[in-house]
Amino acid sequence: MKGHLAMMIYAKPKPGAHVRNPDTGFQPLPLEGAPVMDSTYWRQLERMGDVTITKGPPSAAAVAIND
C-alpha cells in the first residue's frame, strides 16, 4: 500500500505462553519481548491473553522497581 507506514509495537509473551513470531520464521518470541510489526496476528494473541502489547520496551527504571 503506497504511502502507508506500518506501526511497530512491542510484544511480550505472558508467563507460561509460548509465542512464535511469523516475522522471524516462527522463532519463539523472547521472554523479554521484542519489537514487531503491528498486525492482526499480534492483536489476536493479545485478545487471547498470550501477549502484552505496548509501544516500546519497559524502561530500565520500571524494570528495577519491579525486580
N, C-alpha and C positions, 0 to 999 in steps of 0.2 A: 504494500500500500504506500504509494508515494507521499512523502511528507509526514508520515505517521512515525512518531517516536515511541518505541516500546518503553514501558516503565520498568525499572529494576526495583525489586523488593528483596527483603532479607527473610529467608525461610529457615526455621529451626525446628527439628523434629522434637515432638514432645517425648518425655521419658517413656521408654519401652516401645516406641514406634520405630519401625524400620522403613525409612522412606528412601526411594530411589529418585535420582534426578535425570529426567529424559535428555537434558542438555549436555550431559557428560557420559552418554552411552549407558544410562541407567546405573551408574555407580551410586553407592549409598551416599545420602546427604550427610555431611559431617555432623557429629553431635553438637558442635558449637554453632552450626548453621552455616549458611553461605548465601551470597547474592545470587539471585536467579531472575529470569525474565518473568514478569507478571503474566499469568495465563490462567485459563480455566482449570488446568491441572492442579496448580498450587491452591487456587481458591476452593476447589473441591476437597483437597486434603485438609484445608483449614476448616471447612464446614464439618468434615468427618471427625475433627479433633486430633488429627495426626501431626499437624504442624502449627506453629505460631508464626504469623507474618507481621513484620514491621518494616519501616522504611530504611532501616540500617541496623548494623550490629549494636549490641548493648555497649554503652560507654565503659571505659575501664573503671570509672568511679562507681558505676552501678554494679558492676561485677564484684568489686572489692566489698561493697556494702552487703551484697547477698551471700558472699562466701564466709 
